[in-house]
């Protein structure tokens, strides 16, 4: 989904984050936080921070998670701790142990823009 050469270069490094040296990780994290905020801002308006054990970012409130793979793809979506209604009828959380933190559901994508908050609106917050 990225077209800018700088974004394409950073996106290609996002899924190999663990292999980057410290200096590259700082640059990569700065880019990734900015992209996470552009792609899918936390619905509560909180900041994104690198998750301690899984490859990606969670909001500072802990309710939302965006994997490095989502950020690298450039597709607006995130995982949430709040189970969407369509997943309450027998669907299991869509996560791979070690890739997405346990207890998160998704990924869910925005369905439009909340006109009051002027940010993406998700199906289970409408």
SVG drawing of the C-alpha trace seen along z (x, -y; Angstrom):
<svg xmlns="http://www.w3.org/2000/svg" viewBox="-23 -16 46 38">
<polyline fill="none" stroke="black" stroke-width="0.4" points="0.0,0.0 3.0,-2.3 4.1,-4.3 6.7,-6.6 10.3,-5.1 11.2,-6.0 8.0,-4.2 8.7,-1.2 12.3,-0.9 11.1,-1.2 8.2,1.2 10.6,3.8 12.6,3.6 9.6,3.7 9.2,7.5 12.9,8.1 13.0,5.7 14.6,8.2 17.7,8.3 18.2,4.6 20.9,2.9 20.0,0.4 20.4,-2.7 18.2,-1.2 15.6,-0.1 15.2,-3.7 14.7,-5.0 12.4,-2.1 10.3,-2.7 9.9,-6.4 8.7,-5.6 6.4,-2.7 4.7,-4.9 4.0,-7.6 2.6,-5.0 0.5,-3.3 -1.0,-6.6 -1.8,-7.4 -3.1,-3.9 -5.2,-3.3 -5.1,-5.7 -6.0,-4.2 -9.8,-4.7 -9.2,-6.0 -6.7,-8.6 -3.7,-7.0 -0.2,-6.7 1.4,-3.6 4.4,-2.0 6.5,1.1 5.1,4.3 7.6,5.9 7.2,9.5 5.3,9.5 6.5,7.9 4.4,4.8 2.9,1.9 0.1,1.6 -1.7,-1.5 -0.6,-2.9 -4.0,-1.8 -3.3,1.8 -6.6,2.3 -5.3,2.2 -2.4,3.9 -0.9,3.4 1.6,6.0 4.7,5.3 3.2,7.2 0.1,4.8 2.4,1.8 4.6,3.2 1.6,3.9 0.2,0.4 -3.4,1.7 -5.4,-0.1 -6.3,2.5 -5.5,3.5 -6.2,6.2 -8.4,5.4 -9.2,6.8 -12.8,6.0 -14.4,8.9 -16.4,7.8 -20.0,9.0 -19.5,11.2 -16.7,13.0 -18.9,13.8 -20.7,16.5 -18.0,19.2 -15.1,17.5 -11.7,17.9 -9.3,15.0 -7.2,14.7 -3.7,14.7 -0.6,16.8 1.1,17.3 4.2,15.0 3.0,12.9 -0.1,11.3 -0.5,11.1 -3.0,13.6 -6.4,12.1 -6.5,9.8 -9.1,10.3 -8.9,9.4 -7.5,7.9 -10.4,5.4 -10.5,2.7 -12.1,-0.7 -15.5,-1.0 -15.5,-4.8 -14.7,-8.1 -16.3,-9.2 -17.4,-12.8 -17.1,-14.0 -13.6,-12.7 -12.5,-12.8 -10.7,-9.5 -11.4,-5.9 -14.6,-4.3 -14.6,-0.5 -17.7,1.7 -18.1,2.6 -17.8,-1.1 -20.7,-2.3"/>
</svg>
